[in-house]
Amino acid sequence: MIRILAQREVRERFEAQHAVVVGSTPDAFRKFVATEIAQWKAVAQAGGIKAE
């Protein structure tokens, strides 16, 4: 999977859809997801956004 995501054409297709291409280890992916959750949690809290 990492080799496929490293191909320029594949990355460009994902990026054209505004996807973040992360081709790395499972541990690195977990860290990425944790960072994203923390970031967007802070945004939601600052904006007073609540789940319905």
Buried (B, 14 or more C-beta within 10 A) or exposed (E): EEEEEEEEEBBEEBEEEEEEEBBEEEEEEEEEEEEEEEEEEEEEEEEEEEEE
